[in-house]
Amino acid sequence: MSQTVDRALSILPLLARGPADLGQVADALGVHKSTALRLLRTLHGHGLVYRQQDQRYRLGARLFALAQEAVESLDVREIAHPHLVRLGERTGHTVHLAVYEDGEVLYLDKVESRYPVRMYSRIGKPVAITVAAVAKLLLADLPEPERRAVAAKLDYPMYTARSTPNAAAFLKELATVREQGWATDLGGHEESINCVAAPIRGADGRVVAAMSISAPNVVVTADELLALLPLVRRTADAVTRDYSGTTSPTPTTTQTPPPTPKDAA
């Protein structure tokens, strides 16, 4: 029975490359045509393959429906949470998970730091979209026309001297973030708080969420926090694997974070 199941499942990736006739399927499986026909009929009965008028077989609509249902049933928060907890336990810093929805970047999950100083962020609340590291990652992944449209509509409050001042500066930073595959907020929202973030991707490679660690200067300097970026990226890659079954694409640049300005520490 297991061999029959294995052969039947082997037909699906074959047809994913394009329609094939009975002989091609039989040859690919290394079986007689009668065996291949029996397997195809079983898959056809479940809607997983479809026989065209030219007698060739292709993947069936039911297979695509099942795949879509599986994707929609995935809860990135549920999948990411144990990874966030482990990262928080290892570093001691605050860990956030955020998503982009309806023009806002919202915190979806949070693991508190182990030290007494706590961040005021709350699950379900929007982030400071023009400065937050998670927001930069999520917006940087948008198609360029949408990116420009969003940037043009935003206000640019100067929370600190290091806040993003205008749309041009924001788009320039998003381009850098898109290229390097990570983002920072080094005192852009609060002088005393620094943050580094990495993306979580879906099966299509698009950024579906972003995660970060944040810490106040009284606990670690900005440079010390930046040194944890490889760990944050590995954690985000692990979430990506669990969420989509794929690994994050290698960024086009492997540059390390530059030294931070002295006043950021």
C-alpha positions, 0 to 999 in steps of 0.5 A: 500500500505504501508503494501505491501511495508513493507512486500516486504522490509522485504523479503530482510533482510530475504534472506540476511541470505541465500536462502529461499523457498516460505513457509519459506518466507510466514511463516517469513512474517506471510502471505499466500503463494499466498501473499508471491509469489506475493511479490517475483515476484515483487521483482524478476521483479526488479532484487532484488531477484532471483529464483534458480533452486531448487525453493528457492529465494536469493538476486538478482544481481541488489540489489548488483549493486545498493548498489555498486552504492550508495557507489560509489556515496558517497562523503566523503568530501561533507558529512564531510564538515558541521561537519568540519565547526562545529568543527572549529567553536567550537574549533577555530583551523584548521581542516583537512580531508585527504584520502590515494590515490596512495601512497600519503595522500592528504588533501581533505578539510580544515577549517581555524582557527579563529586566525591570525596564519595560516597553510600553508597546502592546499587542494589537496596537499600531507601531510608529510606522516611519521609524519602527524597524518592523515597519520598515521591513514590511513596507520595503517588501511592497511593490515600488508603486505601492511603496511610493503611494504609502510613503506619500500619505504618511506623516513624519513626526520627529520623535527624536533627532534620528527620526525619518524626516520626510518621504524621500528619506523614508523611501531611501531607507526602505530601498536599503532595507529591501536590499540588505534584508534587515532593519534597525531603529536606533533611537528613531522613536525613543532616544533610549531604545534601539531595535533590530528586525528581520523578516518572516516570509511566506512560500512565495518569498513575500514578507508576511511578518517581521520580528525584532528585539528591542532594548534600552541603552541602560541595558545594552548599547546599540552596538551590542544589540546590533551584534545580535542581528545574526541570531535574530535573522536565524530565528526569523528564518526558523519561523519562515521554515515552519510557516512556509516550508521554505528558507528566506532568500539570501539577501543581495548584500551580506554587509554587516551593520555599520558602527552606530553613532556615539549618541545612539549608545 
